[in-house]
Amino acid sequence: METNKQQRKKWFLPLVLSLLLLTLLILFSIFVSTDSSSLLYLYRTRGRVEEPRFVESKLRVSSTSSSESVPRIAYLISGSVGDGETLKRTLKALYHPRNQYAVHLDLEASTQERLELANFVKNEPLFAKLGNVRMVVKANLVTYRGPTMVTNTLHAAAILFKEGGLWDWFINLSASDYPLVTQDGFGFVLMDLNAGLFWNAFLICDVRTVQSVLFVDLLIDELFVLSADRLVPLSLLVAWGGGGGRMPDLLHTLSSTPRHLNFIEHTSDIGWKEDQRAKPVIIDPALYSVNKSDLFWVTEKRNVPTAYKLFTGLIAYAYSGVLSLYFMLTIANMYRKDIGKWNSRTEASSAWMMLSRQFVEYLLWGWDNLPRIVLMYYANFLSSPEGYFHTVICNADEFRNTTVNHDLHFISWDNPPKQHPHFLTINNYEEMVESNAPFARKFGCNEQLLDKIDTELLGRNEHGYVPGKWFDRTNSNTTKPYSAIKNITELKPGPGAERLKRLINGLLSAEDFHTKQCS
């Protein structure tokens, strides 16, 4: 018996110790697991605490492409009844594979005219392959002095955001606008030999006129056209300087321009517009009717807003044909109070602009509600396109210091000014060239002037595209084979590119640049 008791004592103590140790291990593992879970929860919670709690706080301006890369531009080209053919021409003159395009014919245009434009966009071989041109299928009824022009612009911008991928700037144009510069940089100016001094005598250009195959490499985002034939040398007499020269290409110049800048004419000195624009209340029937009719006025007037400051478009100079645009802008910045000496158009307003992607995104999201509040106010404002964007950008702290007081347009106005600018004629040609502006308006059915711009500024053939580094052939008609040389990200700027660069740099480096922003 004693032996059994001794044996029990021998294994009992180790058993108890083993059980105790096992219990401790189990308890320890439980505590460690709980602590780890708690720590993990705290870590995750701590990470979540730093996140915004409200939806509008989570919305932030998206980034643009690298400032060292070639920019992408999103264009809206809008038109009305009878504008179908001119819209097509403007689109081809503006086209570059790297850009994005939205075209819109309003409901005043016939169904047949809109269908023809839709078929053109769908069936044009280059558009079909690259997919960077789209039509606003759900057409809007637009009153061009009313808020529906603003909503149409926002509609197109939203489509370009949804379907257009990454782009850096948004430019709104109409079928009455036309480019004065190339997108890529092979544009040139052919001048009369008796026109004046020539600083450079000639330039040799290589042009390939061959049958070829269009090949699109979507993976690397480059366009190549494979061809095999001889080079045909073409000597072109090119004058530049003294009013002539290679026209500056837009993409090259904007490559070195900060992507957050917004080119929009603006002023808070609304003058007579306070009584004739801000206080009257108008109703735009296009907001609720399927049939277009004129605006009508409400008898009661309203006070000027106090929750935000009104701004309007401003054309602060006229193009003289004697002074370069760069010099006139310098004078305008130095002597803004005396700008009447330079035939200023302070009464006229511009609804045309180049807006940064960040600001357009802000207009669409409106995370602080300012864009929506201002839009509601401008719903009853006469000529609201000439004030809505200007008022929003100058009352938004995030964007008020991103403005450049220039709309990038050559426009000819009456003196004294009227509601609409002049239709441009062949007599305005020299003024347009000397302005260095990338766009001009207002063009009617002046084929002679547009043909001259195509031939002498853009190098564009009838019904064709503007040649560039991505595309170079003697006949750019879409019914003929393509023969491009290199890809869409490589640009070849002409000497005139420096002129546009000087213009933009002159605007940005002016001593009073910051004080004139939203003033």
Secondary structure, 3 states (H helix, E strand, C coil): CHHHHHHHHHHHHHHHHHHHHHHHHHHHHHHHHHHHHHHHHHHHHHHHHCCCCCHHHHCCCCCCCCCCCCCCEEEEEEECCCCHHHHHHHHHHHCCCCCEEEEEECCCCCHHHHHHHHHHHHHCHHHHHHCCEEECCCCCCCCCCCCHHHHHHHHHHHHHHHHCCCCCEEEEEECCCEECCCCCCCCCCCCCCCCCCCCCCCEEEEECCCCEEEEEECCCCEEEEEECCCCEEEEECCCCECCECCCCCHHHHHHCCCCCCEECCCECCCCCHHHHHHCCEEECHHHCCCCCCCCEEECCCCCCCCCCCCCECCECCCCCCCCCHHHHHHHHHHCHHHHHHHCCECCCCCCCCEEEHHHHHHHHHCCCCHHHHHHHHHCCCCCHHHCHHHHHHHHCCCCHHHEECCCCEECCCCCCCCCCCCCCCHHHHHHHHHHCCCEECCCCCCHHHHHHHHHHHHCCCCCECCCECCECCCCCECCCCCCCCCCCCCCCCCCCHHHHHHHHHHHHHCCCCCCCCCC
